[in-house]
Amino acid sequence: MFRSSLRLHRTALVSACVFALAACGSSSNQSGAGDSASAAASNDVAAAPSADAASAATGGGGALRSFAGDNVCDILAVSVLQSEFGAPAEVTVQPNPSKREWRCSYSWPRPDAEARQQAAIEQMLKQATLPPDQRGKLDMRAMATDFSVSVALTESKSTPENFVPAKLDDEQLEARIKVATEAANKRLTDEQKKALGEGGTESVTARMIRAANARVELEGVGDAAYWMPAMGGSLLVLDGDLQVTISPLLGDDDASNMDGAKRVFAALGK
């Protein structure tokens, strides 16, 4: 029950990030999480077509185009998670389809899950007693009771030249945060706003946009790629006309999660 509620909490935060970044429109592409969040919203992403249309696509498709459909969970073999990350024989594989993307999540329990669960409950209870402006950010890596990784495919109009957004200066950041917060407040559901708490939308929006601006461009990964250090971090890769977003909780720090995400990308479709 706790694991489900934690995932829902993370989903609400990622949704806020998506709306916040998407609120800036095509300007973000001149520079898709965004799980996640998702982080896909940091690109100019088109709505995903039907699975039949995806499988029929030919021109411009990358090596992973054949997985953009109902078979998205075939993109990553469980045997890879077992050999690369020490996953057990049983791994939970869960497709998460939506109108905008094809996504699949993979998870398995951490050996110290019970201790992490207790620590997470204590942290959330402590945060709940504080005013919104005094709450620190929740460390999703420390709270996670499972190892997990999600892989999302979204249509992208980006090119290798403009896929990695340009960095914003302080003035541009403040303007982006203001516009994105207003848009997010209009688009978030009551349930999502409740999960974020009073004043939470602005706080999360600012934090996510600043984290997105701290992205790290990566060489030699797909057609173009960057790491966005938010919500545990996400690797965004351009593969032909698809954006691949890998959101890992495979380690306890940014470096290990980035390395894990790159290893996952290298194994996709194998």
C-alpha positions as CSV (number, residue, x, y, z in Angstrom):
1,M,0.0,0.0,0.0
2,F,2.8,2.4,0.9
3,R,4.7,1.6,-2.3
4,S,1.6,2.4,-4.3
5,S,1.0,5.7,-2.5
6,L,4.6,6.7,-2.9
7,R,4.4,6.0,-6.7
8,L,1.2,8.1,-6.8
9,H,3.0,10.9,-5.0
10,R,5.9,10.8,-7.4
11,T,3.5,10.7,-10.3
12,A,1.8,13.8,-9.1
13,L,5.1,15.6,-8.9
14,V,6.2,14.5,-12.3
15,S,2.9,15.6,-13.7
16,A,3.4,19.0,-12.3
17,C,6.8,19.1,-14.0
18,V,5.3,18.0,-17.3
19,F,2.7,20.8,-17.2
20,A,5.2,23.3,-16.0
21,L,7.7,22.6,-18.8
22,A,5.1,22.2,-21.4
23,A,3.5,25.5,-20.5
24,C,6.4,27.3,-22.2
25,G,5.3,25.9,-25.5
26,S,7.7,25.6,-28.5
27,S,10.2,27.9,-26.8
28,S,11.5,24.9,-24.8
29,N,12.5,23.3,-28.1
30,Q,14.5,26.2,-29.2
31,S,16.7,25.9,-26.4
32,G,10.1,16.0,-23.3
33,A,10.1,15.2,-17.2
34,G,9.9,14.5,-16.8
35,D,8.5,11.0,-16.0
36,S,9.3,12.1,-15.9
37,A,8.5,12.6,-15.3
38,S,7.4,13.1,-17.7
39,A,10.6,14.8,-18.5
40,A,9.4,14.4,-22.1
41,A,7.7,17.7,-21.9
42,S,11.1,19.5,-22.2
43,N,10.9,18.8,-26.0
44,D,8.3,19.7,-28.6
45,V,6.5,16.4,-28.4
46,A,3.6,15.5,-30.6
47,A,0.7,13.3,-29.4
48,A,1.4,9.7,-29.8
49,P,-0.5,8.0,-32.7
50,S,-2.1,4.6,-32.4
51,A,0.0,1.5,-32.1
52,D,-1.0,0.5,-35.7
53,A,0.1,3.8,-37.0
54,A,3.3,3.6,-35.2
55,S,4.2,0.1,-36.4
56,A,3.4,1.3,-40.0
57,A,5.7,4.3,-39.8
58,T,8.8,4.1,-41.9
59,G,10.6,7.3,-42.7
60,G,12.7,8.8,-39.9
61,G,12.2,6.0,-37.4
62,G,15.1,5.1,-35.1
63,A,16.2,1.6,-34.0
64,L,13.5,1.5,-31.3
65,R,10.5,2.5,-33.5
66,S,9.2,-1.1,-33.6
67,F,8.6,-0.9,-29.8
68,A,6.4,2.2,-30.0
69,G,3.1,0.3,-29.5
70,D,1.4,-2.3,-27.3
71,N,4.7,-4.3,-27.3
72,V,6.6,-1.5,-25.5
73,C,7.5,-3.7,-22.6
74,D,9.5,-5.9,-24.9
75,I,12.0,-3.1,-25.3
76,L,14.0,-4.2,-22.2
77,A,14.6,-7.8,-21.4
78,V,14.3,-8.9,-17.8
79,S,17.4,-10.9,-18.2
80,V,19.3,-7.6,-18.7
81,L,18.1,-6.3,-15.4
82,Q,19.2,-9.6,-13.8
83,S,22.7,-9.6,-15.3
84,E,23.3,-5.8,-15.1
85,F,21.6,-4.9,-11.9
86,G,21.2,-8.1,-9.9
87,A,17.4,-8.2,-10.2
88,P,15.8,-11.4,-8.9
89,A,14.0,-14.0,-11.0
90,E,10.7,-12.2,-10.5
91,V,10.6,-8.6,-11.8
92,T,7.3,-6.6,-12.0
93,V,6.8,-5.4,-15.5
94,Q,4.0,-2.9,-15.9
95,P,2.9,-1.1,-19.1
96,N,1.7,2.5,-18.5
97,P,0.0,3.6,-21.8
98,S,-1.2,7.1,-22.3
99,K,-2.3,9.4,-25.2
100,R,1.1,11.0,-25.4
101,E,3.6,8.2,-24.9
102,W,4.3,4.4,-24.7
103,R,5.8,3.6,-21.3
104,C,6.8,0.5,-19.4
105,S,8.0,0.3,-15.8
106,Y,10.2,-2.5,-14.3
107,S,10.7,-2.9,-10.5
108,W,11.8,-5.3,-7.8
109,P,12.2,-5.0,-4.0
110,R,15.3,-3.6,-2.4
111,P,16.8,-5.9,0.3
112,D,16.4,-3.0,2.9
113,A,12.9,-2.2,1.8
114,E,11.4,-2.3,5.3
115,A,13.9,0.1,6.8
116,R,13.5,2.5,3.9
117,Q,9.7,2.4,4.2
118,Q,9.9,3.3,7.9
119,A,12.3,6.2,7.2
120,A,10.2,7.4,4.3
121,I,7.0,7.5,6.5
122,E,8.9,9.4,9.2
123,Q,10.2,11.9,6.7
124,M,6.7,12.5,5.1
125,L,5.1,12.9,8.5
126,K,7.7,15.4,9.5
127,Q,7.3,17.4,6.3
128,A,3.5,17.4,6.7
129,T,3.8,19.4,10.0
130,L,5.8,22.2,8.3
131,P,4.4,25.2,6.4
132,P,4.9,24.8,2.6
133,D,7.7,27.3,2.4
134,Q,9.7,25.4,5.1
135,R,9.4,22.0,3.6
136,G,12.5,20.5,2.1
137,K,12.4,18.4,-1.0
138,L,11.7,14.7,-0.6
139,D,14.6,12.5,-1.7
140,M,12.9,10.0,-3.9
141,R,16.0,7.8,-4.0
142,A,16.1,7.5,-0.2
143,M,12.4,6.9,0.0
144,A,12.3,4.2,-2.7
145,T,11.6,0.7,-1.4
146,D,12.0,-0.8,-4.8
147,F,14.7,-0.7,-7.5
148,S,13.0,0.5,-10.6
149,V,13.4,1.9,-14.1
150,S,10.8,3.2,-16.5
151,V,11.3,3.5,-20.3
152,A,9.0,5.9,-22.2
153,L,8.8,6.5,-26.0
154,T,7.3,9.7,-27.3
155,E,7.1,11.2,-30.8
156,S,9.6,14.0,-31.2
157,K,10.0,16.8,-33.8
158,S,13.5,17.6,-32.6
159,T,16.7,17.2,-34.5
160,P,20.1,16.3,-33.0
161,E,21.0,20.0,-33.3
162,N,18.2,21.3,-31.1
163,F,17.3,18.3,-28.9
164,V,19.3,19.5,-26.0
165,P,17.7,22.7,-24.7
166,A,19.8,25.8,-24.3
167,K,20.7,26.9,-20.8
168,L,18.6,29.9,-19.4
169,D,20.0,32.8,-17.5
170,D,18.5,33.9,-14.2
171,E,16.1,36.4,-15.8
172,Q,14.9,33.9,-18.3
173,L,14.5,31.3,-15.5
174,E,12.3,33.6,-13.4
175,A,10.1,34.4,-16.4
176,R,9.8,30.7,-17.3
177,I,8.9,29.8,-13.8
178,K,6.2,32.5,-13.6
179,V,4.5,31.4,-16.9
180,A,4.8,27.7,-16.2
181,T,3.4,28.0,-12.6
182,E,0.3,29.9,-14.0
183,A,-0.2,27.3,-16.6
184,A,0.3,24.4,-14.2
185,N,-2.3,25.8,-11.8
186,K,-4.8,25.9,-14.6
187,R,-4.1,22.3,-15.8
188,L,-3.5,20.3,-12.6
189,T,-6.4,18.4,-11.2
190,D,-7.6,18.9,-7.7
191,E,-6.1,15.6,-6.7
192,Q,-2.7,16.6,-8.0
193,K,-2.9,20.0,-6.3
194,K,-3.8,18.3,-3.0
195,A,-0.8,16.0,-3.3
196,L,1.5,19.0,-3.9
197,G,0.1,21.0,-0.9
198,E,-0.6,24.7,-0.5
199,G,1.9,26.7,-2.5
200,G,3.3,23.4,-3.8
201,T,2.8,24.0,-7.5
202,E,5.0,27.1,-7.5
203,S,7.6,25.4,-5.4
204,V,7.7,22.2,-7.5
205,T,7.6,24.2,-10.8
206,A,10.6,26.3,-9.8
207,R,12.5,23.3,-8.5
208,M,11.9,21.3,-11.6
209,I,12.7,24.0,-14.1
210,R,15.9,24.9,-12.2
211,A,16.8,21.2,-12.2
212,A,16.0,21.0,-15.9
213,N,18.3,23.9,-16.5
214,A,21.1,22.0,-14.8
215,R,21.0,19.3,-17.4
216,V,24.2,17.6,-18.6
217,E,24.7,17.0,-22.3
218,L,26.0,13.5,-23.1
219,E,28.1,12.5,-26.0
220,G,27.9,9.2,-27.8
221,V,24.4,8.3,-26.6
222,G,21.7,8.0,-29.4
223,D,21.5,10.8,-31.9
224,A,21.6,13.3,-29.0
225,A,21.1,13.0,-25.2
226,Y,21.1,14.8,-21.9
227,W,20.7,13.9,-18.2
228,M,18.1,15.9,-16.2
229,P,18.8,15.8,-12.5
230,A,15.2,16.0,-11.2
231,M,13.0,13.5,-9.4
232,G,15.9,11.1,-9.1
233,G,17.0,12.0,-12.6
234,S,16.1,11.1,-16.1
235,L,18.0,10.3,-19.3
236,L,16.5,11.8,-22.4
237,V,17.7,10.4,-25.7
238,L,16.8,11.3,-29.3
239,D,16.5,8.1,-31.4
240,G,15.3,9.1,-34.9
241,D,11.9,10.6,-34.5
242,L,11.4,9.2,-31.0
243,Q,12.4,10.6,-27.6
244,V,13.4,7.9,-25.2
245,T,13.1,8.9,-21.5
246,I,14.7,6.6,-19.0
247,S,13.9,7.3,-15.4
248,P,15.9,5.1,-13.0
249,L,15.9,4.5,-9.3
250,L,18.8,2.1,-9.5
251,G,21.3,3.8,-7.1
252,D,21.5,6.3,-4.2
253,D,23.1,9.2,-6.0
254,D,22.9,11.0,-9.3
255,A,26.1,9.5,-10.8
256,S,25.0,5.9,-10.2
257,N,21.5,6.6,-11.6
258,M,22.9,8.3,-14.7
259,D,25.3,5.4,-15.3
260,G,22.5,2.9,-14.8
261,A,20.2,4.8,-17.3
262,K,23.0,4.8,-19.9
263,R,23.4,1.0,-19.4
264,V,19.7,0.5,-19.8
265,F,19.6,2.6,-23.0
266,A,22.5,0.5,-24.4
267,A,20.5,-2.6,-23.8
268,L,17.2,-1.5,-25.3
269,G,15.9,-3.6,-28.1
270,K,18.6,-6.3,-27.5
